[in-house]
Amino acid sequence: MTAPESNSAVVTAALKRPNELSDSNSSQSNKRLKTEEESETQSTNTEASSTTKGLFALEADAAEDKGSRHTMEDTWVVLPDATSDSSGNLRCAHFAIYDGHGGRLAAAYAQKHLHKSVLSAGLPRELLDVKTAKKAILNGFRKTDEALLQESAAGGWQDGATAVCVWVLGQTVFVANIGDAKAVVARSPAADSSQSGSDRSNPLKAIVLTREHKAIYPQERARIQKAGGSVGSNGRLQGRLQVSRAFGDRQFKKVGVIAIPDVHSFDLTERDHFMILGCDGLWGVFGPSDAVDFVHKLLKEGLPVTAVSRRLVREAVRERLCKDNCTAIIVVFRQP
């Protein structure tokens, strides 16, 4: 067996737009690599501006590493201020990680089209309506998957992608996921308005906001079997696919794979410090509480979000030996 390819350097985001990296060793990626010194000292420039008084400001960044894999199949989106894209006055921010399997095409397609599909499906742009927002997210996922399946059929490819997506509308956070990517919020056990940002009261609780969709889980298995599929002794659908919900995966759609997300919402309060979005590679070596403690410690030390996201991924790959692609997004909530 040949030795695995050496780990690539961690890549940090060009901010306020989706990433367009295809492989961490590509020339494009190399142009955007930051040295360790730069990443630790350069402050991030992602604070969302808002004319609405009293809104929490958002600061966010992403980092990725392909681990020992030969290719990078994750994609992500960091849009701390997408208000101009939503053509309305309601503050809109969007963050997402798409974890591809079988290739990168499905992840890249969802990265490019999902947010636009959710907007066109009626995401509120003036006054917040939680019911309407959730309906728009569900419809956006459906439209994106339908279009992706047509594209993959025409192109003869069968890639799939899991997803964890966040929209922040005003002071309300919406989280939607399919597959095994997760979102976690770091929250104080009790309100403490005397402190702000990463210096607010300790300890923090790690609240998992997503539900994993794996073929081996009873509810998912039942749906798969009803559709005529099977779950093998290895816990995989048709003996091959571990997740039961994903974009694409055209060959598995008839046997129970769906792209219907779980959607959860909550209102931001002074108890909410930051969120961590991660693909399954990150969560394979980090527990939710462990990740929250790791990030909180670095934020308290005054490191910018750019450096914190980079260190989190570096810790996962280089120290905890994550072999999979690893991508993380950190979103910090700053009190007004």
TORVEXPA-107385 format. One record per residue (C-alpha): residue number from 1; x, y, z; chain; residue in one letter. Coordinates in nm, 2 decimals. Example, Ala and Ser with C-alpha at 12.3 -4.5 7.8 and 13.67 -1.06 7.14 Angstrom:
% TORVEXPA-107385
PT/mike/c1/c2/c3/dodo/voba
PT/1/1.23/-0.45/0.78/A/A;
PT/2/1.37/-0.11/0.71/A/S;
This chain:
% TORVEXPA-107385
PT/mike/c1/c2/c3/dodo/voba
PT/1/0.00/0.00/0.00/A/M;
PT/2/0.13/0.34/-0.09/A/T;
PT/3/0.18/0.59/0.19/A/A;
PT/4/-0.11/0.84/0.22/A/P;
PT/5/-0.05/1.18/0.07/A/E;
PT/6/0.08/1.43/0.33/A/S;
PT/7/-0.16/1.67/0.49/A/N;
PT/8/-0.21/2.00/0.30/A/S;
PT/9/-0.19/2.33/0.48/A/A;
PT/10/-0.51/2.46/0.62/A/V;
PT/11/-0.69/2.70/0.39/A/V;
PT/12/-0.88/3.00/0.52/A/T;
PT/13/-1.16/3.18/0.36/A/A;
PT/14/-1.17/3.46/0.11/A/A;
PT/15/-1.46/3.62/0.30/A/L;
PT/16/-1.81/3.72/0.21/A/K;
PT/17/-1.84/3.48/-0.08/A/R;
PT/18/-1.85/3.10/-0.13/A/P;
PT/19/-1.52/2.92/-0.16/A/N;
PT/20/-1.41/2.80/-0.50/A/E;
PT/21/-1.12/2.58/-0.40/A/L;
PT/22/-1.10/2.25/-0.58/A/S;
PT/23/-0.80/2.09/-0.41/A/D;
PT/24/-0.57/2.22/-0.13/A/S;
PT/25/-0.27/2.16/-0.35/A/N;
PT/26/-0.40/2.35/-0.65/A/S;
PT/27/-0.24/2.67/-0.76/A/S;
PT/28/-0.55/2.87/-0.68/A/Q;
PT/29/-0.54/2.73/-0.33/A/S;
PT/30/-0.17/2.81/-0.29/A/N;
PT/31/-0.24/3.17/-0.38/A/K;
PT/32/-0.48/3.20/-0.09/A/R;
PT/33/-0.28/3.02/0.17/A/L;
PT/34/-0.18/3.23/0.47/A/K;
PT/35/0.13/3.16/0.67/A/T;
PT/36/0.09/3.06/1.03/A/E;
PT/37/0.22/3.40/1.15/A/E;
PT/38/-0.03/3.59/0.92/A/E;
PT/39/-0.32/3.38/1.03/A/S;
PT/40/-0.25/3.43/1.40/A/E;
PT/41/-0.20/3.80/1.38/A/T;
PT/42/-0.42/3.93/1.10/A/Q;
PT/43/-0.77/4.03/1.23/A/S;
PT/44/-1.06/3.89/1.04/A/T;
PT/45/-1.27/4.13/0.83/A/N;
PT/46/-1.61/3.96/0.85/A/T;
PT/47/-1.81/4.17/1.09/A/E;
PT/48/-2.15/4.22/0.94/A/A;
PT/49/-2.27/4.58/0.91/A/S;
PT/50/-2.63/4.65/0.99/A/S;
PT/51/-2.83/4.97/1.01/A/T;
PT/52/-3.08/4.80/1.24/A/T;
PT/53/-3.02/4.91/1.60/A/K;
PT/54/-2.98/4.64/1.86/A/G;
PT/55/-2.88/4.35/1.63/A/L;
PT/56/-2.60/4.11/1.73/A/F;
PT/57/-2.31/4.16/1.49/A/A;
PT/58/-2.17/3.85/1.33/A/L;
PT/59/-1.81/3.76/1.28/A/E;
PT/60/-1.73/3.45/1.08/A/A;
PT/61/-1.46/3.25/0.90/A/D;
PT/62/-1.40/2.91/0.75/A/A;
PT/63/-1.10/2.68/0.73/A/A;
PT/64/-1.04/2.35/0.55/A/E;
PT/65/-0.79/2.07/0.51/A/D;
PT/66/-0.82/1.76/0.29/A/K;
PT/67/-0.65/1.54/0.55/A/G;
PT/68/-0.49/1.23/0.40/A/S;
PT/69/-0.74/1.22/0.12/A/R;
PT/70/-0.61/1.28/-0.23/A/H;
PT/71/-0.89/1.53/-0.32/A/T;
PT/72/-1.09/1.79/-0.13/A/M;
PT/73/-1.47/1.72/-0.17/A/E;
PT/74/-1.60/1.97/0.08/A/D;
PT/75/-1.73/2.31/-0.02/A/T;
PT/76/-1.85/2.60/0.20/A/W;
PT/77/-2.02/2.94/0.20/A/V;
PT/78/-1.95/3.23/0.44/A/V;
PT/79/-2.18/3.53/0.39/A/L;
PT/80/-2.19/3.73/0.72/A/P;
PT/81/-2.39/4.00/0.54/A/D;
PT/82/-2.60/3.88/0.25/A/A;
PT/83/-2.86/4.16/0.29/A/T;
PT/84/-2.79/4.30/-0.05/A/S;
PT/85/-2.85/3.96/-0.20/A/D;
PT/86/-3.19/3.93/-0.03/A/S;
PT/87/-3.32/4.26/-0.17/A/S;
PT/88/-3.48/4.35/0.16/A/G;
PT/89/-3.42/4.54/0.49/A/N;
PT/90/-3.42/4.23/0.72/A/L;
PT/91/-3.06/4.14/0.81/A/R;
PT/92/-2.97/3.81/0.63/A/C;
PT/93/-2.65/3.61/0.68/A/A;
PT/94/-2.58/3.26/0.54/A/H;
PT/95/-2.32/3.00/0.63/A/F;
PT/96/-2.30/2.64/0.49/A/A;
PT/97/-2.08/2.34/0.46/A/I;
PT/98/-2.14/2.08/0.19/A/Y;
PT/99/-1.95/1.75/0.24/A/D;
PT/100/-1.93/1.56/-0.09/A/G;
PT/101/-1.90/1.19/-0.14/A/H;
PT/102/-1.82/1.00/-0.46/A/G;
PT/103/-1.68/1.33/-0.59/A/G;
PT/104/-1.71/1.70/-0.55/A/R;
PT/105/-1.98/1.79/-0.81/A/L;
PT/106/-2.29/1.76/-0.59/A/A;
PT/107/-2.12/1.97/-0.32/A/A;
PT/108/-2.02/2.24/-0.56/A/A;
PT/109/-2.37/2.25/-0.72/A/Y;
PT/110/-2.54/2.29/-0.38/A/A;
PT/111/-2.28/2.55/-0.28/A/Q;
PT/112/-2.37/2.76/-0.59/A/K;
PT/113/-2.75/2.71/-0.60/A/H;
PT/114/-2.90/2.64/-0.26/A/L;
PT/115/-2.90/2.99/-0.11/A/H;
PT/116/-3.05/3.13/-0.43/A/K;
PT/117/-3.31/2.86/-0.43/A/S;
PT/118/-3.41/2.94/-0.07/A/V;
PT/119/-3.43/3.31/-0.15/A/L;
PT/120/-3.65/3.25/-0.46/A/S;
PT/121/-3.87/3.01/-0.25/A/A;
PT/122/-3.97/3.31/-0.04/A/G;
PT/123/-3.72/3.36/0.25/A/L;
PT/124/-3.86/3.67/0.44/A/P;
PT/125/-3.68/3.99/0.34/A/R;
PT/126/-3.87/4.26/0.52/A/E;
PT/127/-4.05/4.13/0.83/A/L;
PT/128/-3.95/3.79/0.99/A/L;
PT/129/-4.20/3.51/0.97/A/D;
PT/130/-4.06/3.19/1.11/A/V;
PT/131/-4.31/2.96/0.94/A/K;
PT/132/-4.25/3.12/0.60/A/T;
PT/133/-3.87/3.10/0.65/A/A;
PT/134/-3.88/2.73/0.73/A/K;
PT/135/-4.11/2.66/0.44/A/K;
PT/136/-3.87/2.85/0.21/A/A;
PT/137/-3.57/2.65/0.34/A/I;
PT/138/-3.75/2.32/0.28/A/L;
PT/139/-3.86/2.42/-0.07/A/N;
PT/140/-3.51/2.55/-0.15/A/G;
PT/141/-3.36/2.21/-0.05/A/F;
PT/142/-3.62/2.03/-0.27/A/R;
PT/143/-3.57/2.26/-0.57/A/K;
PT/144/-3.19/2.23/-0.54/A/T;
PT/145/-3.19/1.85/-0.52/A/D;
PT/146/-3.44/1.82/-0.82/A/E;
PT/147/-3.22/2.04/-1.03/A/A;
PT/148/-2.91/1.87/-0.92/A/L;
PT/149/-3.05/1.53/-1.01/A/L;
PT/150/-3.14/1.65/-1.36/A/Q;
PT/151/-2.79/1.79/-1.40/A/E;
PT/152/-2.62/1.47/-1.28/A/S;
PT/153/-2.84/1.26/-1.51/A/A;
PT/154/-2.74/1.47/-1.81/A/A;
PT/155/-2.37/1.47/-1.71/A/G;
PT/156/-2.36/1.10/-1.61/A/G;
PT/157/-2.23/1.15/-1.26/A/W;
PT/158/-2.37/1.02/-0.93/A/Q;
PT/159/-2.20/1.23/-0.66/A/D;
PT/160/-2.38/1.31/-0.33/A/G;
PT/161/-2.33/1.57/-0.06/A/A;
PT/162/-2.45/1.62/0.30/A/T;
PT/163/-2.51/1.97/0.42/A/A;
PT/164/-2.53/2.18/0.73/A/V;
PT/165/-2.67/2.53/0.66/A/C;
PT/166/-2.74/2.84/0.87/A/V;
PT/167/-2.94/3.15/0.80/A/W;
PT/168/-2.95/3.44/1.04/A/V;
PT/169/-3.25/3.66/0.98/A/L;
PT/170/-3.25/3.96/1.21/A/G;
PT/171/-3.20/3.80/1.55/A/Q;
PT/172/-3.33/3.46/1.46/A/T;
PT/173/-3.11/3.17/1.36/A/V;
PT/174/-3.23/2.89/1.13/A/F;
PT/175/-3.03/2.57/1.10/A/V;
PT/176/-3.10/2.30/0.84/A/A;
PT/177/-2.91/1.98/0.78/A/N;
PT/178/-2.91/1.66/0.58/A/I;
PT/179/-2.67/1.38/0.66/A/G;
PT/180/-2.40/1.38/0.93/A/D;
PT/181/-2.26/1.73/0.92/A/A;
PT/182/-2.34/1.92/1.25/A/K;
PT/183/-2.40/2.26/1.39/A/A;
PT/184/-2.33/2.34/1.76/A/V;
PT/185/-2.40/2.66/1.95/A/V;
PT/186/-2.20/2.76/2.26/A/A;
PT/187/-2.44/2.90/2.52/A/R;
PT/188/-2.40/3.02/2.88/A/S;
PT/189/-2.62/2.83/3.13/A/P;
PT/190/-2.76/3.16/3.26/A/A;
PT/191/-2.79/3.51/3.11/A/A;
PT/192/-2.51/3.75/3.20/A/D;
PT/193/-2.55/4.09/3.04/A/S;
PT/194/-2.25/4.24/3.22/A/S;
PT/195/-2.00/4.08/2.97/A/Q;
PT/196/-1.99/4.06/2.59/A/S;
PT/197/-1.83/3.86/2.31/A/G;
PT/198/-1.60/3.57/2.40/A/S;
PT/199/-1.55/3.71/2.75/A/D;
PT/200/-1.90/3.64/2.87/A/R;
PT/201/-1.98/3.40/3.16/A/S;
PT/202/-1.81/3.06/3.17/A/N;
PT/203/-1.86/2.77/3.15/A/P;
PT/204/-2.03/2.73/2.81/A/L;
PT/205/-2.27/2.45/2.71/A/K;
PT/206/-2.24/2.29/2.37/A/A;
PT/207/-2.59/2.26/2.23/A/I;
PT/208/-2.62/2.03/1.92/A/V;
PT/209/-2.87/2.19/1.67/A/L;
PT/210/-2.88/1.92/1.41/A/T;
PT/211/-2.99/1.56/1.39/A/R;
PT/212/-2.77/1.30/1.21/A/E;
PT/213/-2.93/1.11/0.93/A/H;
PT/214/-2.77/0.76/0.90/A/K;
PT/215/-2.91/0.45/0.74/A/A;
PT/216/-2.86/0.25/1.06/A/I;
PT/217/-3.09/0.47/1.28/A/Y;
PT/218/-3.43/0.32/1.33/A/P;
PT/219/-3.64/0.60/1.18/A/Q;
PT/220/-3.42/0.63/0.88/A/E;
PT/221/-3.39/0.25/0.83/A/R;
PT/222/-3.77/0.22/0.84/A/A;
PT/223/-3.81/0.48/0.56/A/R;
PT/224/-3.54/0.31/0.35/A/I;
PT/225/-3.71/-0.04/0.39/A/Q;
PT/226/-4.05/0.11/0.30/A/K;
PT/227/-3.89/0.25/-0.02/A/A;
PT/228/-3.76/-0.10/-0.10/A/G;
PT/229/-3.40/-0.04/0.01/A/G;
PT/230/-3.20/-0.24/0.26/A/S;
PT/231/-2.94/-0.16/0.53/A/V;
PT/232/-2.65/-0.41/0.55/A/G;
PT/233/-2.48/-0.55/0.85/A/S;
PT/234/-2.22/-0.27/0.81/A/N;
PT/235/-2.50/-0.01/0.87/A/G;
PT/236/-2.49/0.12/0.51/A/R;
PT/237/-2.77/0.16/0.27/A/L;
PT/238/-2.75/-0.11/0.00/A/Q;
PT/239/-2.42/-0.20/0.18/A/G;
PT/240/-2.26/0.12/0.05/A/R;
PT/241/-2.39/0.45/0.17/A/L;
PT/242/-2.37/0.54/0.54/A/Q;
PT/243/-2.59/0.85/0.53/A/V;
PT/244/-2.96/0.84/0.45/A/S;
PT/245/-3.02/1.20/0.35/A/R;
PT/246/-2.81/1.39/0.09/A/A;
PT/247/-2.82/1.60/-0.22/A/F;
PT/248/-2.77/1.40/-0.53/A/G;
PT/249/-2.69/1.03/-0.49/A/D;
PT/250/-2.90/0.96/-0.79/A/R;
PT/251/-2.86/0.58/-0.78/A/Q;
PT/252/-2.99/0.57/-0.42/A/F;
PT/253/-3.30/0.80/-0.45/A/K;
PT/254/-3.53/0.52/-0.53/A/K;
PT/255/-3.43/0.32/-0.22/A/V;
PT/256/-3.49/0.59/0.04/A/G;
PT/257/-3.22/0.86/0.02/A/V;
PT/258/-3.40/1.20/0.04/A/I;
PT/259/-3.29/1.56/0.07/A/A;
PT/260/-3.55/1.68/0.32/A/I;
PT/261/-3.37/1.86/0.60/A/P;
PT/262/-3.44/1.89/0.97/A/D;
PT/263/-3.50/2.27/1.03/A/V;
PT/264/-3.46/2.42/1.37/A/H;
PT/265/-3.47/2.79/1.48/A/S;
PT/266/-3.40/2.99/1.78/A/F;
PT/267/-3.37/3.36/1.88/A/D;
PT/268/-3.03/3.50/1.97/A/L;
PT/269/-2.98/3.62/2.33/A/T;
PT/270/-2.68/3.74/2.53/A/E;
PT/271/-2.63/3.37/2.63/A/R;
PT/272/-2.53/3.27/2.28/A/D;
PT/273/-2.15/3.32/2.22/A/H;
PT/274/-2.07/3.14/1.89/A/F;
PT/275/-2.16/2.86/1.66/A/M;
PT/276/-1.94/2.58/1.51/A/I;
PT/277/-2.04/2.42/1.18/A/L;
PT/278/-1.84/2.11/1.08/A/G;
PT/279/-1.84/1.82/0.84/A/C;
PT/280/-1.83/1.47/0.99/A/D;
PT/281/-1.45/1.47/0.96/A/G;
PT/282/-1.43/1.74/1.23/A/L;
PT/283/-1.69/1.57/1.46/A/W;
PT/284/-1.52/1.24/1.42/A/G;
PT/285/-1.23/1.36/1.63/A/V;
PT/286/-1.40/1.64/1.83/A/F;
PT/287/-1.69/1.60/2.07/A/G;
PT/288/-1.93/1.90/2.07/A/P;
PT/289/-1.82/2.01/2.42/A/S;
PT/290/-1.46/1.95/2.34/A/D;
PT/291/-1.48/2.17/2.03/A/A;
PT/292/-1.67/2.45/2.22/A/V;
PT/293/-1.40/2.45/2.49/A/D;
PT/294/-1.12/2.46/2.24/A/F;
PT/295/-1.27/2.75/2.05/A/V;
PT/296/-1.38/2.95/2.36/A/H;
PT/297/-1.03/2.93/2.50/A/K;
PT/298/-0.88/3.08/2.19/A/L;
PT/299/-1.14/3.35/2.16/A/L;
PT/300/-1.08/3.45/2.52/A/K;
PT/301/-0.71/3.48/2.43/A/E;
PT/302/-0.81/3.75/2.18/A/G;
PT/303/-0.74/3.55/1.86/A/L;
PT/304/-0.94/3.66/1.56/A/P;
PT/305/-1.19/3.42/1.41/A/V;
PT/306/-0.97/3.36/1.12/A/T;
PT/307/-0.70/3.22/1.34/A/A;
PT/308/-0.94/3.02/1.56/A/V;
PT/309/-1.10/2.84/1.27/A/S;
PT/310/-0.76/2.76/1.13/A/R;
PT/311/-0.64/2.62/1.46/A/R;
PT/312/-0.95/2.41/1.51/A/L;
PT/313/-0.90/2.24/1.18/A/V;
PT/314/-0.52/2.21/1.23/A/R;
PT/315/-0.58/2.04/1.57/A/E;
PT/316/-0.83/1.80/1.41/A/A;
PT/317/-0.60/1.69/1.13/A/V;
PT/318/-0.25/1.72/1.26/A/R;
PT/319/-0.30/1.64/1.63/A/E;
PT/320/-0.61/1.43/1.64/A/R;
PT/321/-0.53/1.26/1.31/A/L;
PT/322/-0.85/1.32/1.12/A/C;
PT/323/-0.81/1.12/0.80/A/K;
PT/324/-1.11/1.26/0.62/A/D;
PT/325/-1.16/1.60/0.46/A/N;
PT/326/-1.21/1.85/0.74/A/C;
PT/327/-1.40/2.18/0.72/A/T;
PT/328/-1.52/2.41/0.99/A/A;
PT/329/-1.70/2.75/1.01/A/I;
PT/330/-1.70/2.96/1.33/A/I;
PT/331/-1.97/3.23/1.37/A/V;
PT/332/-1.92/3.46/1.67/A/V;
PT/333/-2.21/3.67/1.80/A/F;
PT/334/-2.11/4.01/1.92/A/R;
PT/335/-2.36/4.19/2.14/A/Q;
PT/336/-2.48/4.54/2.03/A/P;
